Amino acid sequence: MLFKNRRFAGQVLAQELAAYVNRSDVVVLGLPRGGVPVAFEVAQALNAPLDVLVVRKLGVPDREELAMGAIAPGGVRILNRNIINMVNISDEVIARVAVQEERELQRRENLYRGQRPFPDLHGRTVILVDDGLATGATMWAAVVAVRKHQPAAIVIAVPVAAPETCQQLETEVDQITCVSSPSPFYSVGLWYENFPQTTDEEVRELLTTATKNGEALFTG
């Protein structure tokens, strides 16, 4: 199926997550930037708090769309050795890319969160939301980062994903919900009618709106 845009995709995805409506233990985390508009609609529908988990893809130099790994807060770094070996990427190149992406991760953390603390995820059901999964590198890093906080359960929720990526991730979490898993997949944007780049301003506005609507962030 084709989704009109990310907000519409979030509304459709929320219907698949009806079991989590009005549960006090649920926290929704959007993966910025594109996952936040989707997560906003999910959080609204579930009456759950919304926050962001900043993750960054480690793109292959000159082929940035191809992920050789990803990083997340807390020093999390995962690497796709199949890609690294296939493209013959040195450890020095990996380290250089990781440093660059760490700077961007910190910039976005400061921009989106400011002085606001990260939500307490201990004993919570955490729903990780993105606009889609291709290789799944950033989502994998997000799962590793969240697991460090000892949640009660981790749920991955996306509108669209490559079938093989869903299969790889489903053994790592308690539940994975994907509205559509087309094959061949090609790319996330192919399954949206309107797929512009989400801006930093949009992310900040959605977080502010969620809070104003009474979906206060749970911080302990």
KARASUL-V891857 format. One record per residue. N is the residue number from 0. RES is the residue in one letter. SS is DSSP state (@ for helix, = for strand, . for the rest). PHI is phi in radians with two decimals (* if undefined). OMEGA is omega in degrees with one decimal (* if undefined). Layout:
[[N	RES	SS	PHI	OMEGA] [N	RES	SS	PHI	OMEGA]]
//
This chain:
[[0	M	.	*	175.5] [1	L	.	-1.78	176.1] [2	F	=	-1.68	-179.4] [3	K	.	-1.06	-179.3] [4	N	.	-2.88	-176.4] [5	R	@	-1.15	-178.6] [6	R	@	-1.11	177.7] [7	F	@	-1.11	178.6] [8	A	@	-1.06	178.0] [9	G	@	-1.12	178.4] [10	Q	@	-1.15	178.0] [11	V	@	-1.16	-179.7] [12	L	@	-1.08	-178.9] [13	A	@	-1.04	178.9] [14	Q	@	-1.11	179.4] [15	E	.	-1.41	-176.3] [16	L	.	-1.99	-174.8] [17	A	@	-1.03	-179.3] [18	A	@	-1.15	-176.9] [19	Y	@	-1.80	-179.2] [20	V	.	-1.16	174.2] [21	N	.	1.03	175.4] [22	R	.	-1.65	-174.2] [23	S	.	-1.25	-177.7] [24	D	.	-1.63	-172.7] [25	V	=	-1.59	172.4] [26	V	=	-2.25	178.2] [27	V	=	-1.80	177.1] [28	L	=	-2.05	176.8] [29	G	=	-1.64	175.8] [30	L	.	-1.60	-177.3] [31	P	.	-1.32	4.4] [32	R	.	-1.67	-171.4] [33	G	@	-1.09	-179.2] [34	G	@	-1.36	-175.6] [35	V	@	-1.20	176.1] [36	P	@	-1.04	177.1] [37	V	@	-1.18	-178.9] [38	A	@	-1.12	178.6] [39	F	@	-1.01	-179.3] [40	E	@	-1.17	177.8] [41	V	@	-1.12	-179.3] [42	A	@	-1.10	177.8] [43	Q	@	-1.03	-176.3] [44	A	@	-1.20	-178.0] [45	L	@	-1.53	-174.1] [46	N	.	0.98	-176.8] [47	A	.	-2.17	177.2] [48	P	=	-1.18	-178.6] [49	L	=	-2.06	172.1] [50	D	=	-2.56	179.4] [51	V	=	-2.04	170.8] [52	L	.	-2.13	-174.6] [53	V	.	-1.36	175.0] [54	V	=	-2.22	-178.6] [55	R	=	-2.36	174.5] [56	K	=	-1.28	169.8] [57	L	=	-1.70	-176.4] [58	G	=	-1.46	174.9] [59	V	=	-1.14	179.3] [60	P	.	-0.91	-178.5] [61	D	.	1.23	174.5] [62	R	=	-2.48	-170.2] [63	E	=	-1.03	-180.0] [64	E	=	-1.25	179.7] [65	L	=	-1.63	-175.2] [66	A	=	-1.51	172.4] [67	M	=	-1.71	178.8] [68	G	=	2.88	179.8] [69	A	=	-2.82	176.6] [70	I	=	-2.21	178.5] [71	A	=	-2.56	179.3] [72	P	.	-1.00	-179.8] [73	G	.	1.49	179.1] [74	G	.	1.34	-179.0] [75	V	=	-1.30	173.2] [76	R	=	-2.47	175.0] [77	I	=	-2.03	-177.8] [78	L	=	-2.24	175.9] [79	N	.	-1.69	-175.3] [80	R	@	-1.14	177.0] [81	N	@	-1.10	178.7] [82	I	@	-1.18	-178.1] [83	I	@	-1.05	-179.8] [84	N	@	-1.26	-178.6] [85	M	@	-1.13	-177.7] [86	V	@	-1.61	178.7] [87	N	.	1.05	-178.8] [88	I	.	-1.66	-178.1] [89	S	.	-1.40	176.6] [90	D	@	-1.09	179.7] [91	E	@	-1.13	178.5] [92	V	@	-1.15	178.5] [93	I	@	-1.04	-179.3] [94	A	@	-1.10	-179.2] [95	R	@	-1.14	178.6] [96	V	@	-1.12	-179.0] [97	A	@	-1.11	178.2] [98	V	@	-1.12	178.9] [99	Q	@	-1.08	-177.6] [100	E	@	-1.28	175.9] [101	E	@	-1.12	176.7] [102	R	@	-1.09	-179.9] [103	E	@	-1.19	177.2] [104	L	@	-1.06	179.8] [105	Q	@	-1.14	178.3] [106	R	@	-1.04	-178.4] [107	R	@	-1.23	176.0] [108	E	@	-1.00	-179.4] [109	N	@	-1.14	-177.5] [110	L	@	-1.21	-175.2] [111	Y	@	-1.43	-171.8] [112	R	@	-1.85	-176.9] [113	G	.	1.06	179.4] [114	Q	.	-1.60	-178.0] [115	R	.	-1.24	-177.5] [116	P	.	-1.26	174.9] [117	F	.	-1.18	-177.4] [118	P	.	-1.12	176.9] [119	D	.	-1.32	-177.1] [120	L	.	-1.77	-177.2] [121	H	.	-1.06	178.3] [122	G	.	1.29	-177.9] [123	R	.	-1.73	169.3] [124	T	=	-1.64	-174.5] [125	V	=	-1.80	177.2] [126	I	=	-1.80	179.3] [127	L	=	-1.62	-173.0] [128	V	=	-2.14	171.2] [129	D	=	-2.36	-179.2] [130	D	.	-1.41	177.1] [131	G	.	2.92	-179.7] [132	L	=	-2.22	173.2] [133	A	.	-1.74	175.6] [134	T	.	-1.38	179.6] [135	G	.	1.45	-175.6] [136	A	@	-1.06	-177.3] [137	T	@	-1.19	178.0] [138	M	@	-1.17	178.1] [139	W	@	-1.07	178.1] [140	A	@	-1.10	178.6] [141	A	@	-1.09	178.9] [142	V	@	-1.08	179.7] [143	V	@	-1.08	-179.3] [144	A	@	-1.13	-178.9] [145	V	@	-1.18	-178.2] [146	R	@	-1.04	178.7] [147	K	.	-1.11	-178.9] [148	H	.	-1.56	177.0] [149	Q	.	0.98	175.7] [150	P	.	-1.27	175.4] [151	A	.	-1.27	-179.2] [152	A	=	-2.75	175.7] [153	I	=	-2.12	179.4] [154	V	=	-2.11	172.1] [155	I	=	-1.70	-179.8] [156	A	=	-2.38	-179.6] [157	V	=	-2.49	176.7] [158	P	=	-1.22	-174.3] [159	V	=	-2.59	-179.1] [160	A	=	-2.76	172.5] [161	A	.	-1.18	-176.0] [162	P	@	-0.96	-177.8] [163	E	@	-1.17	178.1] [164	T	@	-1.21	176.2] [165	C	@	-1.03	-178.9] [166	Q	@	-1.11	-179.6] [167	Q	@	-1.21	-174.8] [168	L	@	-1.49	-173.2] [169	E	.	-1.13	178.4] [170	T	.	-1.44	-176.7] [171	E	.	-1.70	-175.8] [172	V	.	-2.31	-179.3] [173	D	.	-1.39	179.3] [174	Q	=	-2.74	170.7] [175	I	=	-2.24	-179.3] [176	T	=	-2.04	-179.9] [177	C	=	-2.33	-177.0] [178	V	=	-1.15	-175.8] [179	S	=	-2.44	177.2] [180	S	.	-2.28	-175.9] [181	P	.	-1.25	175.8] [182	S	.	-2.46	1.6] [183	P	.	-1.24	-171.5] [184	F	.	-1.62	-179.1] [185	Y	.	1.24	-177.5] [186	S	.	-2.74	-179.3] [187	V	.	-1.09	-175.3] [188	G	@	-1.06	-179.1] [189	L	@	-1.12	-174.3] [190	W	@	-1.75	175.1] [191	Y	=	-2.16	174.0] [192	E	.	-1.23	-178.6] [193	N	.	-2.25	-172.5] [194	F	.	-2.39	178.3] [195	P	.	-1.28	176.4] [196	Q	.	-1.20	176.0] [197	T	.	-1.31	-177.3] [198	T	.	-1.65	174.6] [199	D	@	-1.04	-178.6] [200	E	@	-1.12	179.4] [201	E	@	-1.14	178.3] [202	V	@	-1.05	-178.6] [203	R	@	-1.12	179.8] [204	E	@	-1.12	-179.7] [205	L	@	-1.17	177.6] [206	L	@	-1.12	178.6] [207	T	@	-1.13	179.6] [208	T	@	-1.09	179.8] [209	A	@	-1.05	179.9] [210	T	@	-1.19	179.6] [211	K	@	-1.12	179.9] [212	N	.	-1.39	176.6] [213	G	.	1.68	179.1] [214	E	.	-1.58	-176.6] [215	A	.	-1.13	-179.1] [216	L	.	-1.24	179.6] [217	F	.	-1.41	-177.5] [218	T	.	-2.17	172.6] [219	G	.	2.14	*]]
//
